[in-house]
Amino acid sequence: MKVGIVGLGLIGGSLGLDLRDRGATVLGISRQEKTCRRAKELGVVDEWSLSAELLNTADIVFICTPIDNIAEKLGHIIPHLRPETIVTDVGSVKTSVVEQCSRLIQDYSKKIYFVGGHPMAGTAEQGIEAAQRNLFKGAPYVFTPTKITHSNSLNILKELAKSLGSMVHECTPENHDRAVAWISHLPIMVSASLIQSCWQESNNEVLNLAIKLASSGFRDTSRVGGGNPELGLNLAKHNREFLLESLEKYHEQLRIIIKLITQENWDALEVLLQSTQKQRRTFHHNFYLNNQFPDNDT
Ligand code: NAP
């Protein structure tokens, strides 16, 4: 099987490593020549080019560029793909991407099959140097078919994702965006706000002490707020509506906690924390199903 990867960064590079390990021939294209050369050195690709012509023998193509340029990239590569090529993307927001890409393939005379996808795995790093093997192992991988999705292409992609060790899910693009607003995009903004709030400590001695004392709790809670800024910005731009809804709810929740502490209503605060302890176990149970979930999830 020949797999094309467009955008050789953290996700594209990690896919390349795993797919080659599983016997695929990987054809990589990226924006910068130095990235392509490095991808070859790291064993991410078999062949590389700056031109989309390289993809004319690919069976499946993964578009792994930032959300902002996924549809543009699809438009750019379509003329070079052979009929019946399966194209998927890995963008962290699905509604806008799937709408734009579906329109593009429908407008095109050649039969190209597009299926939106999102591997729920990542790290705080970016670029080809951040690529790693087994990034997707044990992590959810969600596909977002629509009424026009070619079902055989969807099945082929699901099998491929399973071969990476991922737990495969399927939902509508809209439900995907609502769900990830809660568990991925809101946490990024909350974590970013946490880092900014700490930074507002006006006493330098205390700030320096806090920096020295920061340990596993702060490392966990600040991790996603300290990640790739381009990714965070794109999530906010492309999932604005659902992200704002979740931020409003979070804001409301913070006000409740502030009120309970101000009123010294310790009983009510205890009840609240008891319920969040239980609620978290539900997520925890899903995360650690099979004891496989990596600690570098998005
Ligand atoms: P990344 O490490 O920054 O890689 C993106 C790569 O795309 C870059 O290495 C760059 O290649 C290339 N690129 C950037 N702008 C481009 C442009 N205008 N035209 C062509 N190529 C361009 O980012 P990433 O974390 O892999 O994210 C890629 C996609 O995966 C995004 O859509 C994101 O939403 C999704 N995703 C990310 C995560 C995560 O946690 N990071 C998780 C799941 C999905 P050059 O080096 O050649 O410039």
Residues whose N, C-alpha, C, O or C-beta is under 5 A from the ligand:
A	BS01	NAP	G7 L8 G9 L10 I11 G12 S30 R31 Q32 T35 C64 T65 P66 I67 N69 V90 G91 S92 P119 A121 G122 T123 E125 Q126 G127 I128 T298
